[in-house]
């Protein structure tokens, strides 16, 4: 399934928030991302339609297995790329911002090579 960058960002945000609390609501996502309630509602609706997210009877958001797989992949890319950029001397804010952009477009082949390289350097 092809998912747009914005969808990946929402999934990653829900994943990150759910690591801090088992009770994640749409308002938490909006606050974290700095997006309006209508924008968040629309995006979450699309993710639900795609089977990547469920909203329980109390309004809490849960990633499906497919949603979790995508979120974990994007989160790992962000962590590895951020670490690499910081390690080569990029300031933390720039490294985080750049990793956030690159994580959505880098090929699996290139990412796996970077991940292997970073692993060898440790």
N, C-alpha and C positions, 0 to 999 in steps of 0.2 A: 504494500500500500504506500503510495506517495503522499507525503504530508508536507504542507507548507511550513516555512520557517516559523511563522507566527504560531502555528499549532504546536510545533516542537517546543517553542518557548513556554507556552502554557503548560504543556505536559511536564517540562523540566521544573517549572515553578511549583506545580502541585506536588511533584516528587520531593523537591527540597523542603517545602512546607510540611509535608507529611512525615518527613524525618524528624521534624521538631515537635509535631503534634498530630495525633491521630484524627483530630477534628479540624478539617480544612473546609472552609466555606468559600463561596464565590467572592465575598467581600474581602477575604484574606488575600486572594489571588489579585484582585484589583488594587489593593493597597500595596502589595509587594511589587507589582509591575508598574504601578502608577497609571492605570487605565481606568476609564469611566465604567460605571456599572453596565450600561447598554453594550459597550464593546466586549466586556467580559462575558456577559450573558450570551451574546451572539457566538463568540468563539467557543464557549463551553458547550453550547447547543450543537455546534458542528462536530465537536469531539465526541459528544454522546451519540450523534447520528452515525459516526464512523466506528462506534463500538470501542472507543479508547478510554471512555470515562463513564462512570455511573454516579448518580446523585441519589443518596438514600432518602428515606422518608423524613429524616430530620434536616435535610439540606446539605449534608456533608458529602464532599467529593471524594471519590475513590477511583484510582486508575484501574482499568482492567489489566489482564495479563499482557495484552498487546500494547496498551498504553504505558505500562510499566517498562516493557522492553525498550520502547522508543525513548522514554524519559531517561532510563539508565544509560543508554547508548550516548545520548546527548550530554548527560551529566559527566560521564567518563571523559568524553572528548573535551569538555570544558576544563575539567580538572587537569588532565594531562597537558593540554595546550597552554593553559595558564602557568602551570609549573615550569614548562619548558621556557616560555617567554621570560618569566621572572629569573630563572636560572641563567639566562644569557644576558641579563642586565636591563631588561625592560621594567619600568616602574610598575608597581602592582596594579594601579588603576588602569593604565594603558593595556597591560597584559590581560586583565580580566575583560576589558571592553573588546579587545581584538580577538580573544579566544571566543567570546560570545558570537562574534560575527563569523569567524572561520568554522566553528563547530558544525554549522549547518551545511556547509558547502564542500568540505574536504572529503575526498574519496576514502572509502574503506582501506584501499591499498596504501595510500599515503599516510592515513592515520595509524594504521598498524605498523608501518615502518617507523614513524615517529615514536610510537609507544615502545617498540622494541629498542630503539636507540636510547630513549630516556631510561628504560630499564637497565640497559648495559652501563649507563653512566652513573648509576646509583651505587 
